[in-house]
Amino acid sequence: MNVRNSIFGFTLLFLFSECRACFSSNQTYEYRLRTGSTFYMECRCDEPSSSRISLVWLDNHGKKLVPSGPGTKSNVYTQWWDEVQYNLYITNISRSTSGVYKCVTHNGGLYFQAFDVQAYDLPYFVNTKKAQYVINGTDALINCEARGAVDPLISWCKESFEPIEIMDDDKYSISGEGLLIRNISNEDNGIYKCVASDLSTGEEVAIDIKVEVVTVPEIVELVAIPENAAYEGASISIECLASGTPPPEYSWQKITNIDYGIEVNFKEVLNKIEFDNITADDRGMYQCIATNSAGSDTKKIELKVLVPPKITQFSDVTAVEDGTVQVVCRAQGIPVPKINILFLGESDDLSIVWDSKAISETDSELYLSFLRVKKSHEGSYICNATNEVDSVTAEMNLTVLYKPYFKTPVENTWGWNGNPVNLTCDPESNPPARIFWRYESTNISTEKVLEINRMIIENGTNVPVLFNNETMYGVYECVAQNDYGEAKKIIVYLEGFAPPTIRNVTLMNITSTSVVFDIEGPEQIIGPPVVGFTSEYDEAKNYNITDIHNNRTWAIDRPYKINKLKPNSSYIIRFAAVNDVGPGPWSESLEFMTLERSTPEEPAWDTNLEYINDEVLKWKVGEDNGEPIDYYVIRYCQVIDLTIQKDKCYEEMMDPTNEFFLNNLDPNTTYYFELVAHNSLGNSTVASTYITLPEKNPGTIKPGAILGIALVVVFICLVLLDLTMLFLKRKGVIASCVYKKKDNKAEVTNARDKKGLLRDSSEGEPRRSTNGHREFEYNKSTGIITGKHSAV
């Protein structure tokens, strides 16, 4: 027994005494090891016959093992420990690694030390449940079967304060299938331990089996979830709970209202029946039957089905303004539904009266009475009927007939020479109104007024009237009539003029290539409102030489900015206000001078969320200030816990652009970005921002991945086709390699430019000019502007 323990007691590592490699005879050793354990053997030559040691390990197939050392993927490897010791390692003993391993040396001849390493498996159980049931008063077999390399020896004991060993006697009988217990009683309940032993290896395994004596089922609860009153179309389940050992099995029966022409609507799930879409035909009495090997029990429950509401009356209604009308909504259902009418009218409108009453046990009505109908009462109304089962709605329209109405009873319209004017009469009315026009003016003769009125009448009553004559300025009256009344609209047709001279122009900002102005429009305008401003500008040296100058027009309330100017140059500019009539007179000329060439303006980030989701970071290109931008430098760093990780910062130089792709950055991560624009004069100031990249959708496959998958599939198909040609006709690429005995070795080298890690030192960092940005303050008395500042 001590010998066996010394051989098999270790499960992780077997370390044996060293053997001399400089041996002059062959020797063989045998080892039986548990599957999954580790084997280690030394082969030494303490007294070598020559200065060079010749030791070789052969695996279980007789092949030479090449020294590899730890870290190799191979399960079997060798390693030189020193100049005279050569070791063998098997990290995971299995049947595939079992066999004879040899350490071979030359000592005047070829000799070896052989080690026969064999793996064995532990015994294991089959057809053995940890919980088994027996019937009181009967004989029962407690199943316990084991398998192994050899048939295991089975032994039993019963757990108590101290384990009780079970032997063959009048009560028990042990076999290869299990333990037979005779004349079972409640005292036989308990934990039985079944032990399987392998006598050849000394290994053994055990399993605890809980034995329970069965009892007759008893239904302790039969309940409907959520209630036994189910709504038609809803889902409901009935659950049956019963005691008994072993746990009983359940079956169901419907014992009332049986109609063999109707298909059963429920499904049985363990101790429940479930109705996914219950109908009125499902109501009735249901019986649960709980059964086990000891007997059965039954219990009944009644299922009730309710009827949803239905709206039977809710029709469209037409009423006259200031009259009365009644809207009725009627509904039926079990139980009687409650009715509400929803509308967008005023909640405290005293002209509306509500009333409801129950007509029968299934029907009810709601009355909505309008004592004085208004235009605001017109529209859609929704009736809602609700009971315990469901809620339904219906829609109707209340149409109100009313006299014509003008939202703007008085309106001014501007006209001028060469511009046709469209005077329209657009009343609100139901039904549509009839239109009549009348013209009045004190600036022309009565005969001319009569002539214009006659012309209006000839144009019709329901079409726009077009005017293109200065003598037709004056007051026009539009009269709209229908069966319920009339309304009038006054249109004053006035002559409009272009705007007068603007009041003031102020220089707001100036750079090397741009300028921004603040423009104050005219105070009083006889005509349409100002819609924009126009300008005329040129270099001062050219302004008086030619009448052809640059023009720039802006819409009102837009930045009044001029770009693409020459650095360090003097310009003259003048402005005019513009309305629908045309541009007004020019203001007095204003002279200004642009700044000298300088470093670019700071870029402005465009952190639009749509661009970020598309993995693109964009910015607005600033002014180059006279020298074109030749490149950008962007620096980005990971941010963790609101702290910039300086060891995770990267810098890239880009050609002139306005975007940076984020596809190589980690998703769901916050980054800190810095951006610098550079021209021949230096760097702009740094534009910085924080961006959090969104989580990528795992279900999305990029076009590049799809292309890669397609190429792999095509390649596999070509290889399979070439293999088919090889076996059938000895043709193809592989066949030419095999039969011509040519070895083609392909070397593929993948190179990728690494992004340089941004260092804190100045070496390798783009130079950023400290004087690349200058600020200027405009002084009206000593500044660059030499012209006047006021144009009015």
C-alpha positions in Angstrom: 0.0 0.0 0.0 2.9 2.4 0.8 4.4 1.7 -2.6 1.2 2.5 -4.4 0.8 5.7 -2.5 4.4 6.7 -3.4 3.6 6.2 -7.1 0.1 7.7 -7.4 -0.2 10.2 -4.6 0.8 13.2 -6.7 -1.7 14.6 -9.3 0.2 17.7 -10.5 3.9 16.8 -10.9 5.9 13.5 -10.8 9.6 14.0 -10.1 11.8 11.0 -10.2 15.4 10.5 -9.3 18.0 11.3 -11.9 19.4 8.7 -14.3 22.8 8.8 -15.8 22.9 9.3 -19.5 26.3 7.9 -19.9 25.1 4.4 -19.5 26.5 1.3 -21.1 23.2 -0.8 -21.2 19.6 -0.4 -22.0 17.0 0.0 -19.1 13.2 0.3 -19.1 10.9 1.8 -16.4 7.1 1.9 -16.2 4.9 4.6 -14.8 1.0 4.8 -14.5 -0.2 8.3 -14.1 -3.7 9.9 -13.8 -5.0 11.7 -16.8 -4.2 15.4 -16.6 -1.2 15.1 -14.3 2.4 16.3 -15.2 5.4 14.1 -15.9 9.1 15.2 -15.6 12.3 13.2 -16.1 16.0 14.1 -16.0 18.7 12.5 -18.2 22.2 13.3 -17.0 25.8 12.5 -18.0 28.0 13.3 -14.9 31.1 11.5 -16.4 31.0 12.1 -20.1 33.3 10.0 -22.3 34.1 13.0 -24.5 34.1 16.7 -24.3 30.8 16.9 -26.2 27.7 15.4 -24.6 25.4 13.4 -27.0 21.9 13.1 -25.4 18.7 12.7 -27.4 15.1 12.3 -26.3 12.7 10.3 -28.5 8.9 10.7 -28.1 6.3 8.0 -27.9 6.4 7.6 -31.7 10.2 7.3 -31.9 10.7 10.8 -33.2 13.4 13.0 -32.0 12.3 15.9 -29.7 13.9 19.2 -30.4 14.7 21.4 -27.3 12.1 24.2 -27.0 11.7 25.1 -23.3 8.7 26.5 -21.4 6.3 28.8 -23.3 5.9 26.4 -26.3 2.4 25.4 -27.4 3.5 21.7 -27.4 2.3 19.5 -24.6 5.6 17.5 -24.8 8.9 19.4 -24.8 12.5 19.1 -23.7 15.0 21.5 -22.2 18.7 21.5 -21.5 19.1 22.3 -17.8 22.9 22.6 -18.1 25.7 21.1 -20.2 25.3 17.6 -18.8 21.5 17.4 -18.0 18.7 17.1 -20.6 15.1 17.1 -19.2 11.8 15.8 -20.6 8.4 17.6 -19.7 4.9 16.3 -20.3 2.5 19.1 -19.1 -0.8 17.2 -19.5 -0.8 13.4 -19.4 -3.4 11.9 -21.7 -4.0 8.7 -23.7 -2.5 10.4 -26.8 0.7 11.2 -25.0 1.0 7.8 -23.4 3.8 5.5 -24.6 7.5 4.8 -24.4 9.9 7.8 -24.2 13.6 7.2 -24.6 16.8 9.0 -23.6 19.5 7.9 -26.1 23.3 8.3 -25.7 26.5 7.1 -27.3 28.9 5.3 -25.0 31.0 3.2 -27.4 27.6 2.2 -28.8 23.9 3.2 -28.9 22.2 2.8 -25.5 18.9 4.1 -24.1 16.9 4.6 -21.0 13.1 3.8 -21.8 10.2 5.2 -19.7 6.8 3.6 -20.4 4.3 6.3 -19.4 0.7 5.2 -19.4 -2.4 7.4 -18.5 -5.5 6.1 -16.7 -8.9 7.6 -16.1 -10.8 7.8 -12.8 -14.0 5.7 -12.5 -17.2 7.6 -13.3 -20.9 7.2 -12.7 -23.7 6.5 -15.3 -27.5 6.3 -14.9 -27.2 7.7 -11.4 -29.5 10.5 -10.1 -28.7 12.4 -7.0 -32.3 12.4 -5.9 -34.3 9.1 -6.1 -37.8 8.2 -4.8 -39.2 5.0 -3.4 -42.8 3.9 -2.5 -43.6 3.1 1.1 -44.1 -0.6 1.7 -42.4 -1.8 -1.5 -39.0 -3.1 -2.5 -37.0 -0.5 -4.6 -33.6 -0.3 -6.3 -31.4 2.8 -5.7 -29.6 3.1 -9.0 -25.8 3.5 -9.0 -23.7 2.3 -11.9 -20.0 3.0 -12.5 -17.6 2.6 -15.4 -13.8 2.6 -15.5 -10.8 1.0 -17.2 -11.7 -2.1 -15.2 -15.0 -2.8 -13.6 -15.0 -0.8 -10.3 -15.9 -2.3 -7.0 -19.2 -0.8 -5.6 -19.7 -0.2 -1.9 -22.5 1.6 0.1 -23.0 3.4 3.3 -25.7 5.5 4.8 -25.0 9.0 6.2 -25.8 9.5 9.9 -24.0 10.9 12.9 -21.5 8.3 11.8 -21.5 6.6 8.4 -23.1 3.2 8.5 -21.6 0.6 6.2 -24.2 -1.4 4.2 -23.6 -5.1 3.6 -25.6 -7.8 1.9 -28.3 -9.0 4.3 -32.1 -9.4 4.6 -32.6 -5.6 4.2 -30.1 -4.7 1.6 -28.7 -6.3 -1.6 -25.7 -4.8 -3.5 -25.3 -5.3 -7.2 -23.6 -3.6 -10.2 -26.9 -1.7 -10.9 -27.4 -0.3 -7.4 -28.7 -1.0 -3.9 -31.9 -3.0 -3.4 -33.9 -1.9 -0.3 -36.6 -4.3 0.8 -39.9 -3.4 2.6 -39.3 0.4 2.4 -40.5 2.6 5.3 -40.1 6.3 6.3 -36.9 5.3 8.2 -35.3 4.6 4.8 -35.3 8.4 4.0 -31.8 9.8 4.0 -28.4 10.2 2.2 -26.8 7.1 0.8 -23.1 7.3 -0.4 -22.2 5.1 -3.4 -18.4 4.5 -3.7 -16.7 3.1 -6.9 -13.1 1.9 -6.5 -10.5 0.9 -9.1 -8.4 -1.8 -7.4 -5.6 -1.6 -10.0 -4.8 2.1 -9.4 -6.3 2.6 -5.9 -8.5 5.5 -7.2 -12.0 5.8 -6.0 -15.0 8.2 -6.6 -18.2 8.7 -4.5 -21.6 10.2 -5.0 -24.3 11.2 -2.4 -27.8 10.0 -3.3 -30.8 11.5 -1.5 -33.5 8.9 -1.1 -37.1 10.0 -0.3 -40.2 8.0 0.4 -43.0 9.1 -1.9 -46.5 10.4 -0.6 -49.9 10.8 -2.2 -50.4 14.3 -3.9 -52.6 16.9 -2.3 -53.7 20.1 -4.2 -53.2 22.9 -1.8 -53.9 25.9 -4.1 -55.7 26.4 -7.4 -55.6 30.1 -8.5 -56.1 32.2 -11.7 -53.5 34.8 -12.5 -54.3 37.7 -12.4 -57.9 36.8 -11.6 -60.5 34.2 -12.5 -62.5 37.0 -14.3 -60.6 37.2 -17.7 -60.9 39.9 -20.3 -61.7 38.9 -23.9 -58.6 39.1 -25.9 -56.3 39.2 -22.9 -53.9 36.7 -21.5 -54.5 34.7 -18.3 -53.1 31.6 -16.6 -54.4 29.1 -14.0 -51.9 27.6 -11.7 -52.2 24.4 -9.7 -50.0 23.8 -6.7 -49.9 20.4 -5.0 -47.8 18.7 -2.4 -46.4 15.1 -2.7 -43.2 13.1 -2.9 -42.0 13.0 -5.6 -43.4 16.2 -7.0 -46.6 15.3 -8.9 -47.3 15.7 -12.6 -50.3 17.8 -13.7 -53.1 17.4 -16.2 -56.2 19.5 -17.0 -59.8 19.0 -18.1 -62.6 21.4 -19.0 -65.8 19.8 -17.5 -68.5 22.4 -18.4 -69.6 24.2 -21.5 -68.0 21.6 -23.7 -68.5 22.2 -27.4 -66.7 19.6 -29.5 -66.8 21.9 -32.5 -64.6 24.5 -30.8 -60.9 24.0 -30.6 -59.2 24.1 -27.2 -57.7 27.6 -26.8 -55.3 26.9 -23.9 -51.9 25.3 -23.7 -50.5 23.3 -20.8 -47.1 24.4 -19.3 -46.1 22.2 -16.3 -48.6 23.0 -13.5 -50.3 25.8 -15.5 -52.7 26.3 -18.4 -52.3 29.6 -20.3 -54.7 31.5 -22.5 -52.9 33.8 -25.0 -56.1 35.3 -26.5 -59.1 34.3 -24.4 -62.6 34.3 -25.9 -66.1 34.0 -24.5 -66.1 30.3 -25.4 -63.3 29.7 -22.9 -65.5 30.4 -19.9 -66.6 27.5 -17.7 -65.3 25.0 -15.0 -61.7 23.6 -15.2 -60.3 20.7 -13.2 -56.6 20.2 -12.2 -55.4 16.6 -11.7 -52.1 16.1 -9.7 -50.6 12.6 -10.0 -47.5 10.8 -8.9 -46.5 7.2 -8.3 -48.3 7.2 -5.0 -51.7 8.4 -6.2 -53.7 11.5 -7.4 -55.8 14.5 -6.3 -58.3 16.8 -8.2 -59.7 20.4 -7.7 -61.9 22.7 -9.7 -62.0 26.4 -10.6 -64.5 28.6 -12.6 -63.2 31.0 -15.3 -65.3 34.0 -16.2 -64.9 36.0 -19.4 -65.8 39.7 -19.8 -66.9 41.6 -22.9 -65.1 44.7 -24.2 -66.9 48.0 -24.9 -68.3 48.9 -28.3 -69.3 52.4 -29.5 -72.6 52.1 -31.3 -73.5 55.8 -32.0 -71.2 58.8 -32.6 -72.0 60.6 -35.9 -70.9 63.8 -37.6 -72.9 66.9 -36.8 -73.4 70.3 -38.5 -74.4 73.5 -36.6 -74.8 77.2 -37.2 -72.7 79.8 -35.3 -74.6 81.2 -32.2 -77.1 78.3 -32.5 -77.4 75.1 -30.4 -76.5 71.5 -31.1 -76.1 68.2 -29.2 -73.5 65.5 -29.7 -74.3 61.9 -28.5 -72.0 59.0 -27.8 -73.5 55.6 -27.0 -71.6 52.5 -26.1 -72.3 48.9 -24.8 -70.2 46.3 -23.0 -70.0 44.2 -19.8 -69.7 45.7 -17.4 -71.3 48.9 -18.6 -68.6 51.2 -20.0 -67.8 54.7 -18.8 -67.9 57.3 -21.6 -65.7 60.4 -22.1 -65.6 62.9 -25.0 -62.3 64.6 -25.7 -62.1 67.9 -27.6 -59.7 70.9 -27.9 -62.2 73.5 -26.8 -62.0 75.7 -23.7 -62.3 73.6 -20.5 -64.3 76.3 -18.7 -66.6 77.1 -21.6 -70.0 77.7 -19.9 -71.8 77.3 -23.2 -71.1 73.5 -23.1 -73.2 71.2 -20.9 -72.3 67.5 -20.1 -74.7 64.8 -19.1 -74.6 60.9 -19.0 -76.9 58.1 -18.1 -77.1 54.3 -18.2 -79.7 53.0 -20.7 -79.6 49.3 -19.6 -77.2 46.8 -18.0 -75.0 46.9 -21.0 -75.6 50.4 -22.7 -74.8 53.9 -21.6 -74.9 57.4 -23.3 -73.0 60.7 -22.9 -74.6 64.0 -24.2 -72.5 67.0 -25.1 -74.8 70.0 -25.5 -73.6 73.4 -27.0 -75.9 76.2 -25.9 -74.1 78.7 -28.1 -72.0 77.3 -31.0 -68.7 79.1 -31.8 -66.3 78.8 -34.6 -63.7 77.5 -32.1 -66.1 74.5 -31.5 -65.5 73.2 -35.0 -63.2 70.2 -35.3 -62.7 66.6 -34.4 -64.1 65.0 -31.3 -63.1 61.6 -29.8 -65.4 59.4 -27.8 -63.7 57.0 -25.4 -65.6 54.1 -23.9 -63.9 52.2 -21.1 -64.7 49.3 -18.8 -62.6 46.7 -17.0 -62.0 44.8 -20.2 -60.7 47.4 -22.7 -60.9 50.9 -23.9 -62.1 51.9 -27.4 -62.4 55.2 -29.3 -64.4 56.7 -32.2 -64.0 60.0 -34.0 -66.6 62.5 -35.4 -66.5 66.0 -36.9 -68.5 69.0 -35.8 -68.9 71.4 -38.7 -69.8 75.1 -37.9 -71.4 77.3 -40.5 -70.5 81.0 -40.0 -70.4 84.3 -41.7 -67.2 85.6 -43.4 -64.4 86.8 -41.2 -61.1 88.6 -41.9 -58.0 88.0 -39.6 -56.6 91.4 -40.8 -59.5 93.8 -41.5 -57.1 96.7 -42.5 -54.0 96.2 -44.6 -51.4 98.4 -46.2 -49.9 97.4 -49.6 -47.0 99.1 -51.4 -46.7 99.6 -55.1 -44.4 101.4 -57.5 -43.9 102.0 -61.1 -43.2 98.9 -63.2 -44.2 96.5 -60.4 -47.6 94.7 -60.6 -49.5 94.4 -57.3 -51.8 91.5 -56.4 -54.6 92.6 -54.1 -56.5 89.6 -52.8 -59.5 89.2 -50.5 -59.1 86.1 -48.4 -61.9 85.7 -45.8 -62.6 82.7 -43.6 -66.2 81.5 -44.0 -68.3 78.4 -44.2 -69.8 78.1 -46.7 -67.4 80.0 -49.0 -68.2 83.7 -49.4 -69.1 85.8 -52.5 -66.5 88.7 -53.0 -67.3 92.3 -54.0 -64.7 95.1 -54.5 -65.0 99.0 -54.3 -62.4 101.7 -54.9 -62.1 105.2 -53.3 -59.5 108.0 -53.9 -59.4 111.7 -53.3 -56.5 112.3 -55.6 -58.3 111.6 -58.9 -61.5 112.7 -60.5 -64.9 111.1 -59.8 -65.1 109.9 -63.4 -61.7 108.1 -63.0 -63.0 106.5 -59.7 -66.1 105.2 -61.5 -64.0 103.8 -64.4 -61.7 101.9 -62.0 -64.7 100.5 -60.1 -66.2 99.3 -63.4 -63.0 97.6 -64.3 -62.8 95.8 -61.0 -66.4 94.5 -61.4 -65.6 93.3 -64.9 -62.6 91.3 -63.5 -64.9 89.1 -61.4 -65.6 88.7 -57.7 -63.5 85.7 -56.7 -60.2 86.4 -58.6 -57.2 88.7 -57.6 -57.2 92.2 -59.0 -53.9 93.2 -60.7 -52.7 96.8 -60.7 -49.9 98.5 -62.6 -50.9 102.2 -62.8 -49.9 105.1 -60.5 -53.4 106.6 -60.8 -54.9 103.6 -59.1 -53.3 104.3 -55.6 -56.0 104.7 -53.0 -58.4 102.7 -50.7 -59.9 99.4 -51.8 -62.8 97.8 -49.9 -63.4 94.1 -50.2 -66.9 92.8 -49.1 -67.4 89.1 -48.4 -71.0 87.7 -48.2 -72.6 84.3 -47.6 -76.0 83.1 -46.3 -75.0 83.8 -42.7 -73.7 87.4 -43.0 -70.9 89.6 -44.4 -67.6 91.2 -43.5 -65.4 94.0 -44.9 -61.7 94.4 -45.4 -59.9 97.7 -46.2 -56.7 97.6 -48.3 -54.8 100.9 -48.6 -52.7 100.8 -51.8 -49.7 103.2 -51.3 -46.8 104.2 -53.6 -43.5 102.8 -52.2 -40.0 104.3 -52.6 -36.5 103.0 -52.2 -34.9 103.4 -48.7 -33.1 106.7 -47.9 -29.4 106.9 -47.0 -28.2 104.6 -44.2 -27.5 106.2 -40.8 -24.1 104.9 -39.8 -21.4 102.4 -40.6 -18.9 101.2 -37.9 -15.8 99.1 -38.4 -16.1 96.1 -36.0 -13.1 93.8 -36.9 -10.3 93.8 -39.4 -7.7 91.3 -40.4 -5.1 90.9 -43.1 -7.7 89.7 -45.6 -11.1 90.5 -44.2 -13.2 93.2 -42.5 -16.5 93.2 -40.6 -18.9 96.2 -40.4 -21.9 97.2 -38.3 -24.5 98.9 -40.4 -27.4 101.0 -39.0 -30.3 101.3 -41.5 -32.5 104.3 -42.3 -34.9 105.5 -39.6 -38.0 106.3 -41.7 -38.9 104.5 -44.9 -41.8 105.3 -47.2 -42.2 102.0 -48.8 -41.4 98.3 -48.1 -39.0 97.4 -45.2 -35.3 97.1 -45.7 -34.3 93.5 -46.7 -30.6 94.0 -47.0 -27.5 96.1 -47.7 -25.2 96.4 -50.7 -21.7 97.8 -50.9 -19.2 99.0 -53.6 -15.5 98.8 -52.7 -12.0 98.8 -54.3 -8.4 99.6 -53.5 -7.9 103.3 -52.8 -5.3 103.6 -55.6 -7.9 102.2 -58.1 -11.1 103.7 -56.8 -11.0 107.0 -58.7 -9.4 105.5 -61.9 -12.4 103.4 -63.0 -16.2 103.2 -62.3 -16.1 99.3 -62.2 -15.7 98.2 -58.6 -16.3 95.1 -56.5 -19.8 94.6 -55.1 -21.0 92.7 -52.0 -24.6 92.4 -50.9 -25.9 91.0 -47.5 -29.3 90.0 -46.3 -30.5 91.9 -43.2 -29.3 90.6 -39.8 -26.4 88.7 -41.4 -22.7 89.3 -40.7 -21.6 92.2 -42.9 -18.2 90.7 -43.8 -15.9 91.1 -46.9 -13.2 88.5 -47.5 -10.3 87.9 -49.9 -8.8 91.4 -49.4 -5.1 92.2 -49.9 -3.0 92.5 -46.8 -1.6 95.9 -45.8 -3.7 97.6 -48.4 -6.0 100.7 -48.3 -9.6 100.3 -49.4 -12.5 102.7 -50.1 -16.1 101.5 -49.6 -19.6 102.9 -49.6 -23.0 101.3 -48.7 -26.7 101.5 -49.6 -29.9 100.1 -48.1 -32.1 97.8 -50.3 -35.9 97.0 -50.2 -38.3 95.5 -52.7 -38.4 98.8 -54.6 -34.6 98.7 -55.1 -31.3 100.1 -53.6 -31.3 103.5 -52.0 -28.6 106.3 -52.5 -25.0 105.5 -51.6 -23.5 106.6 -48.4 -20.4 108.7 -48.1 -17.2 106.8 -48.8 -15.3 105.1 -45.9 -11.6 104.3 -46.1 -9.8 101.5 -44.2 -6.5 99.6 -44.3 -6.1 95.9 -43.9 -3.4 94.5 -41.5 0.0 93.1 -42.5 0.4 89.4 -43.3 0.4 87.2 -40.2 -0.2 83.8 -38.8 -3.6 82.1 -39.5 -6.7 82.6 -37.4 -7.5 80.0 -34.9 -9.7 77.2 -36.4 -13.2 76.9 -35.0 -14.4 73.3 -34.1 -17.6 72.0 -35.6 -18.8 69.4 -33.0 -21.9 68.4 -34.8 -23.1 65.1 -33.3 -24.0 63.7 -36.8 -20.3 64.1 -37.9 -19.0 62.5 -34.6 -21.4 59.5 -35.1 -19.9 59.2 -38.7 -16.4 59.1 -37.1 -15.4 62.5 -38.5 -14.2 65.5 -36.6 -14.6 68.8 -38.5 -13.6 72.4 -38.1 -14.2 75.7 -39.8 -11.1 77.1 -41.6 -10.1 80.5 -40.3 -8.6 83.4 -42.2 -5.1 82.7 -43.6 -4.2 86.4 -43.0 -2.4 86.8 -46.3 -0.3 83.6 -46.5 -2.0 80.3 -47.5 -2.3 77.6 -44.8 0.2 74.8 -45.8 -0.6 72.2 -43.1 -2.4 71.5 -39.8 -1.1 69.8 -36.7 -3.6 67.8 -34.6 -2.8 66.4 -31.2 -5.2 64.0 -29.3 -5.0 62.4 -25.9 -7.2 59.9 -24.0 -9.0 61.3 -21.0 -9.6 59.1 -18.0 -11.5 60.3 -14.9 -11.3 63.9 -16.2 -7.5 63.7 -16.4 -5.6 63.9 -19.7 -3.3 60.9 -20.1 -0.1 62.4 -21.3 1.4 58.9 -22.0 -1.4 58.3 -24.4 -1.1 61.4 -26.6 -0.5 61.3 -30.4 0.3 64.0 -32.9 -0.3 64.1 -36.7 0.5 66.6 -39.4 -2.1 67.0 -42.2 -2.3 68.8 -45.5 -4.8 71.6 -45.7 -8.2 70.1 -44.8 -11.2 70.7 -42.5 -11.7 67.1 -41.2 -10.0 64.4 -39.2 -11.2 60.7 -39.3 -11.8 59.1 -35.9 -12.2 55.4 -37.1 -8.8 54.4 -35.6 -9.7 55.8 -32.1 -11.3 53.7 -29.3 -15.1 53.9 -29.1 -16.9 54.9 -25.9 -13.8 56.9 -24.9 -13.2 60.6 -24.2 -10.4 62.4 -26.1 -8.8 65.8 -25.7 -8.0 67.5 -29.1 -5.7 70.4 -30.0 -5.5 71.9 -33.5 -3.0 74.4 -35.0 -3.1 75.9 -38.4 0.3 76.8 -40.0 1.4 79.2 -42.8 4.8 80.5 -43.8 4.6 83.1 -41.0 4.0 80.6 -38.2 1.3 78.8 -36.2 -2.2 80.0 -35.2 -3.3 79.9 -31.6 -4.4 76.4 -30.3 -8.0 75.4 -30.7 -8.9 72.7 -28.2 -12.0 70.6 -27.4 -13.1 67.4 -25.6 -15.0 64.7 -27.7 -16.6 61.5 -26.4 -16.8 58.9 -29.2 -20.0 56.8 -29.2 -20.2 53.1 -28.8 -20.0 51.2 -32.1 -22.9 49.1 -33.2 -21.8 45.5 -33.0 -24.3 44.5 -35.6 -22.9 46.8 -38.3 -20.4 45.3 -40.8 -18.3 47.9 -42.5 -17.9 47.7 -46.3 -14.2 46.9 -45.9 -15.1 43.9 -43.7 -17.6 42.7 -46.3 -15.0 42.9 -49.0 -12.5 41.0 -46.9 -15.0 38.2 -46.2 -15.9 38.0 -49.9 -12.2 37.7 -50.8 -11.7 34.9 -48.3 -14.7 33.0 -49.6 -13.4 33.3 -53.2 -10.0 32.1 -52.1 -11.4 29.0 -50.3 -13.5 28.1 -53.4 -10.4 28.4 -55.6 -8.3 26.2 -53.3 -11.1 23.5 -53.1 -11.4 23.6 -56.9 -7.6 23.2 -57.3 -7.6 20.2 -54.8 -10.4 18.6 -56.9 -8.3 19.0 -60.0 -5.3 17.5 -58.1 -7.1 14.3 -57.1 -9.1 13.8 -60.3 -6.8 14.8 -63.1 -3.5 15.7 -61.4 -3.7 19.2 -62.8 -3.7 22.6 -61.2 -1.4 24.8 -59.2 -1.0 22.3 -56.3 -0.4 19.4 -58.7 2.4 21.3 -60.4 4.1 21.9 -57.1 3.6 18.3 -55.8 4.7 16.4 -59.0 7.5 18.7 -60.0 8.8 18.6 -56.4 9.1 22.4 -56.1 8.8 24.1 -52.8 7.5 27.6 -53.0 7.8 29.6 -49.9 6.1 32.9 -49.7 7.2 35.5 -47.3 4.6 38.2 -46.4 5.7 41.2 -44.5 3.1 43.5 -43.1 4.3 47.0 -42.3 2.4 49.7 -40.6 3.5 53.2 -39.8 3.1 53.7 -36.1 1.8 57.0 -34.8 4.6 58.8 -32.9 4.0 59.3 -29.2 3.9 63.0 -28.4 6.9 63.9 -26.2 7.0 66.7 -23.7 10.4 67.9 -25.1 10.5 70.4 -27.9 12.4 68.0 -30.2 10.1 66.6 -32.9 7.2 69.1 -32.0 6.1 71.5 -34.7 7.2 75.1 -33.9 4.5 77.4 -32.8 5.2 81.0 -33.2 4.7 83.0 -30.0 4.0 86.2 -32.0 1.7 84.6 -34.6 -1.4 86.2 -33.1 -1.8 90.0 -32.6 -4.7 91.9 -31.2 -5.7 95.4 -32.4 -7.8 98.1 -30.9 -9.5 100.5 -33.3 -9.2 104.3 -32.4 -11.3 106.7 -34.4 -8.9 109.5 -34.1 -5.5 107.8 -34.7 -6.5 104.4 -36.2 -6.3 102.9 -39.7 -9.7 104.2 -40.9 -9.2 107.5 -42.6 -12.7 108.1 -44.1 -15.8 109.2 -42.3 -17.8 106.8 -40.1 -21.2 108.3 -40.6 -23.2 108.0 -43.8 -26.3 109.9 -42.7 
